[in-house]
Amino acid sequence: MKTVECVPNFSEGRNRGKVEQIVEAISSVETVKILDMELDENHNRSVVSFTVGLEHAVESAFAGIAKAAQLIDLNKHSGEHPRFGASDVIPFIPLSGATSDDCIKLARELGRRVGEELQIPVYMYGDAAFLENRKSLENIRTKSFQYEELRASIVEATWKPDFGPAKIGPAGASIIGARDFLIAYNVNLNTQDISIGKKIAKALRAKDGGFTFVKALAFFLEDKKMVQISMNLTNYRKTPIHRVFELVKLEASRYGVSVVESEVVGLVPLEAMIETAKFYLQLNGFKGDQILEKKMWG
């Protein structure tokens, strides 16, 4: 059976009951396996990871989007993370037997259904984008252009959605696409100075001359009273976690700031963690098949 992963991001990270209802709607579809569900109160955002057979992928993602539209009102939502809609970003990732072309077809079919049946504006991104300037997520939704700005601008030709009406309701808009696996990785710093965080994020991200496969923003975490560098690593093989972490430390040291902790949001490939362990432990010649669990379970 061809299998894909879907990692929808929902604009709700404080009410676990609502997120559980969304996950229940997704998991009611045949062949769905929920892998992970993470809620973040500061970002007021949840990330759900699930696998599903190719033939049920659109149905399962649609069920989650429909339930989120019932439960989440963007007019009452606030959080640190940029957002366009209740179901904010919904990517498909190819797994066993599936291809990027399969995921592109799934994303576009889902976009069509969400636009037509739920009357939610949809913007296609990543490999499924129709427009070149919408391939990159940060070209669509940024910290300075979110739900409120889109609500006022959607009538303009520049913001015409790929599917659905040029009109924003309480569920906002959705960004749907196809991409390769990425790692959501955050580093927290012992400073409350957001200007330092912004400088570090700028040094990291591709569009400002940093790593080609890193997208980064800086946030202030109110509950922890510290600045967070929030990143997406879009190709962990070419830009591994440890390399990014070391640059964050180096840039932070310029301002007399140090790292408190880091975190992975959602799931991470074993290969990425092995490469990080090899770097810090100087494990020359270490191979992945030396992992006990890989020998036991394949």
C-alpha positions in Angstrom: 0.0 0.0 0.0 1.3 3.4 -0.9 1.5 5.6 2.2 1.9 9.3 2.8 2.4 11.4 5.9 0.3 14.5 6.6 1.3 17.1 9.2 -1.5 19.6 9.6 -0.9 22.6 11.8 -4.0 23.9 13.6 -4.4 27.3 15.2 -5.2 25.9 18.7 -2.7 25.1 21.3 -4.5 25.9 24.6 -7.6 23.8 24.5 -6.7 20.2 24.3 -10.3 19.1 24.0 -10.7 20.9 20.7 -7.5 19.4 19.3 -8.6 15.9 20.4 -11.9 16.4 18.5 -9.9 17.3 15.4 -7.7 14.3 15.8 -10.7 12.1 16.3 -12.2 13.3 13.1 -8.9 12.5 11.2 -8.5 9.1 12.8 -12.1 8.0 11.9 -10.9 7.5 8.3 -9.7 4.1 7.2 -5.9 3.4 7.3 -5.1 6.5 9.4 -2.4 6.1 12.0 -1.9 9.0 14.4 1.8 9.3 15.1 2.0 12.5 17.2 0.0 15.4 18.6 1.8 18.4 20.1 0.3 21.5 21.6 2.1 24.8 22.2 0.4 27.4 24.4 2.8 30.3 23.5 2.3 29.8 19.8 -1.4 28.7 20.4 -0.8 26.1 17.8 -0.9 22.3 17.5 0.9 20.0 15.1 -0.6 16.6 14.3 1.4 13.9 12.4 -0.3 11.0 10.8 0.2 8.4 8.1 -2.5 7.2 5.7 -3.0 5.1 2.6 -2.9 7.1 -0.6 -6.5 6.5 -1.4 -7.7 7.8 2.0 -5.3 10.8 2.3 -7.6 13.5 1.0 -10.6 12.3 3.0 -8.7 12.2 6.3 -7.1 15.6 5.9 -10.5 17.1 4.8 -12.2 15.6 7.9 -9.6 17.4 10.2 -10.0 20.7 8.3 -13.8 20.5 8.5 -13.8 19.9 12.2 -11.3 22.6 12.9 -13.5 25.1 11.0 -16.3 24.2 13.4 -14.2 24.6 16.5 -11.8 27.5 15.9 -12.6 31.1 15.4 -9.6 33.1 14.2 -11.3 36.4 15.3 -10.8 35.1 18.9 -7.3 33.7 18.3 -4.0 35.1 19.4 -0.5 33.5 19.6 3.1 34.0 18.8 3.1 32.0 15.6 2.0 33.5 12.3 -1.3 32.0 11.1 -3.8 32.3 8.2 -6.5 30.0 9.3 -7.9 27.4 11.7 -6.3 24.7 9.6 -3.2 26.8 8.9 -0.8 24.7 6.9 -1.5 21.2 5.6 1.4 19.4 3.8 1.6 15.9 2.3 5.0 14.1 2.5 5.7 10.9 0.4 6.5 7.8 2.4 6.6 4.1 1.4 5.7 3.6 -2.3 4.5 7.1 -2.7 6.1 9.9 -4.8 6.2 13.6 -4.8 3.8 13.6 -7.8 1.3 11.6 -5.7 1.5 14.2 -3.0 1.0 17.1 -5.4 -2.1 15.4 -6.7 -3.4 14.8 -3.2 -2.7 18.4 -2.2 -4.5 19.9 -5.2 -7.5 17.6 -4.8 -7.7 18.6 -1.1 -7.4 22.2 -2.0 -10.2 22.0 -4.5 -12.5 20.2 -2.0 -11.8 22.6 0.9 -12.4 25.6 -1.4 -15.6 24.3 -3.0 -17.2 22.3 -0.1 -16.1 24.3 2.9 -15.9 27.7 1.2 -12.5 28.3 2.8 -9.9 30.1 0.6 -6.9 27.9 -0.2 -3.3 28.8 -1.2 -1.2 26.1 -2.7 2.5 26.0 -1.7 5.6 23.8 -1.9 5.7 21.4 -4.8 2.0 21.7 -5.3 2.1 25.5 -5.8 0.6 26.9 -9.0 2.5 30.2 -8.7 6.2 30.5 -8.4 6.0 33.1 -5.6 3.8 30.8 -3.5 6.2 27.8 -3.5 7.9 29.1 -0.3 5.6 29.3 2.7 7.2 32.5 4.0 6.3 34.2 0.8 2.6 33.6 1.6 2.3 34.1 5.4 4.7 36.0 7.5 4.8 37.5 11.0 3.7 40.8 9.5 1.1 39.5 7.2 -1.4 37.1 8.9 -5.1 36.5 9.2 -6.0 40.1 9.9 -4.1 41.5 7.0 -5.4 38.8 4.6 -8.9 39.5 5.6 -8.5 43.0 4.3 -6.4 42.2 1.3 -8.0 39.0 -0.1 -10.1 41.0 -2.6 -6.8 42.2 -4.3 -5.6 40.3 -7.3 -2.3 39.6 -5.6 -4.1 37.6 -2.9 -6.6 35.8 -5.1 -6.8 32.2 -3.6 -6.0 29.2 -5.8 -9.3 27.6 -4.6 -12.3 28.9 -2.8 -13.9 32.3 -2.4 -12.0 35.6 -2.1 -13.6 36.1 1.2 -12.5 35.4 4.8 -14.7 33.8 7.4 -13.9 32.8 11.0 -12.0 29.8 9.9 -9.6 32.0 7.9 -7.7 30.5 4.9 -5.7 27.3 4.5 -2.3 26.8 3.0 -2.0 23.3 1.4 0.9 21.7 -0.3 3.4 18.9 -0.9 7.0 18.8 0.4 9.8 16.6 1.6 10.3 15.8 5.3 11.3 18.8 7.4 12.3 19.1 11.1 10.6 21.7 13.3 13.4 22.7 15.6 13.5 25.5 18.3 16.3 26.9 20.4 15.5 28.9 23.6 18.0 31.6 24.8 18.6 33.2 28.2 17.5 36.6 27.1 14.3 38.6 26.9 15.7 40.9 24.2 13.8 40.1 21.1 16.0 42.3 18.9 18.9 39.8 19.6 16.7 36.9 18.6 15.8 38.7 15.3 19.4 39.2 14.5 20.2 35.5 15.2 17.2 34.4 13.1 18.4 36.6 10.2 21.9 35.1 10.3 20.4 31.6 10.1 17.7 31.8 7.4 18.4 31.2 3.7 16.7 34.3 2.3 19.1 36.5 4.4 22.3 34.7 3.5 22.2 31.9 6.1 21.8 28.2 5.6 20.0 27.3 2.3 17.7 24.9 4.0 16.7 26.8 7.1 13.7 29.0 7.8 13.9 30.9 11.1 11.9 33.4 13.1 12.4 34.8 16.6 9.6 34.8 19.3 9.3 35.9 22.9 8.0 33.2 25.1 5.9 34.9 27.8 5.6 31.9 30.1 9.4 31.2 30.1 10.4 34.9 29.8 13.0 34.1 27.1 13.5 34.4 23.4 13.0 31.4 21.1 14.6 30.9 17.7 11.9 28.8 15.9 13.1 27.0 12.7 12.1 24.7 10.0 15.0 22.6 8.6 13.8 21.7 5.1 16.7 19.3 4.2 18.3 17.8 7.4 20.8 15.8 5.3 22.3 18.9 3.7 21.9 21.1 6.8 21.9 18.8 9.9 20.5 19.8 13.3 23.9 20.0 15.0 25.2 22.5 12.4 22.3 24.8 13.0 22.6 24.5 16.8 26.2 25.4 16.7 25.6 28.5 14.6 22.8 29.6 17.0 25.3 29.3 19.9 28.0 31.2 18.0 25.7 34.0 17.0 24.2 34.2 20.5 27.7 34.4 22.1 28.3 37.7 20.2 25.6 39.3 22.4 26.6 37.6 25.7 23.7 35.2 25.4 23.7 31.4 25.8 21.4 28.5 24.9 19.1 27.3 27.7 17.5 24.4 25.8 16.3 23.2 22.4 13.4 21.1 21.3 12.1 19.2 18.3 8.4 19.8 17.5 6.7 16.7 16.2 8.6 13.8 14.7 12.2 13.6 13.6 13.9 10.9 11.5 16.3 8.6 13.3 19.0 9.4 10.7 19.0 13.0 11.8 19.5 12.1 15.4 22.3 9.6 14.6 24.1 12.3 12.6 23.9 14.7 15.6 25.1 12.0 18.0 28.0 11.2 15.7 29.0 14.9 15.6 28.9 15.5 19.4 30.4 12.1 20.4 32.9 12.1 17.6 31.7 8.7 16.5 33.9 8.1 13.5 32.8 5.1 11.5 29.5 4.7 13.4 26.7 3.2 11.2 23.0 3.4 11.6 22.7 -0.4 11.6 24.6 -0.4 15.0 21.4 0.8 16.6 19.9 -2.1 18.6 16.3 -1.2 17.8 17.0 -1.1 14.1 18.4 -4.6 14.3 15.4 -5.8 16.3 12.6 -4.2 14.4 14.1 -3.4 11.0 
